[in-house]
Amino acid sequence: RLVLPREQEAVLLGAATIGAVASGQKPSLLEAMVTMNTAADVILPATGEIQKFHEHKHWIFHQMHADQLRYRVWMKMSSSR
């Protein structure tokens, strides 16, 4: 689940939220977040075929990473000869 902020300048609002706690205007970060931030949209995870596609794509990514690690070992072995 991804919650998008209503505020376009969310990074600045995050800094202001921390500042409110640091200055003592808010008692805790959780309290500051609840009172100073609002959600715009919530994006839910995909399901069905789209989910299967991305799961497969993620599996391929891990395979490519494992391959790359093997290639590094092979290249180190070949350069040490």
N, C-alpha and C positions, 0 to 999 in steps of 0.2 A: 504494500500500500504506500503510495506516494502522496503526500499532502503538499499542495502548492500554496505558497503564501499569497495573501491578498496584496500586500505591500510590494511594489515593484523594486524598491531598494531594500530588499530583505537583509543584505549584509550590513547596511547602515543601521537598520532597525535592531539587528542582533547586537551590534556594538552598543547601541543606546540601551538595550535591555541589560547588558552586562554592567554598563555605567550606572543604571538605576540601582542595581544591587550594591555596587561598589560605593556609591554615595550614600547609601542607607535609605533611599526613597522607597525601595522595595525590600521586604525581609528576606527573600530567597529568589534564586534564579527561576525556580518553578513558578512562583507567584508572579514574577515579572513577565515570564513567557505567557502565562495564562491571561494576564490583564493587558499586555501590550501587543500581542500578536493575534491575528485572525487568519483562518484558512479560507482560501478561495475555492479551489477544486481538489477533489480527491481522485487519484487515478488508481484503479484496482488492477491487479495482475491479469494478464491475458489468460484465456483458457482455450481448450480445444486444440485445433490445428496450429494456431499461432503459438501456443505454449509448447507444443511438441517441436515446432520448428526451432524455437529459441533454446530448448533443452538440447537438441541435437547440435545446434551451433555452439553451445557452451562446451559440449563434449569434444567437438572438433578443436576448439581453442585449447583445451587441456592436452589433447593429443599433439597439437603443433608445438606446444610448450615443451612437452616431454621430448619430442623429436629434436628441438633446438638444443636442449641440454645434452643430448647424445652427440649432436654434431660438434659441440664445443669440446667434448672429451676427445672425439676423433681427431679434431684439428690440433689439440694439444699434443696428442700422441704422434701425429705426423710431423709436427714441428720440432719435436724432441729427438728425432732420429738423426 
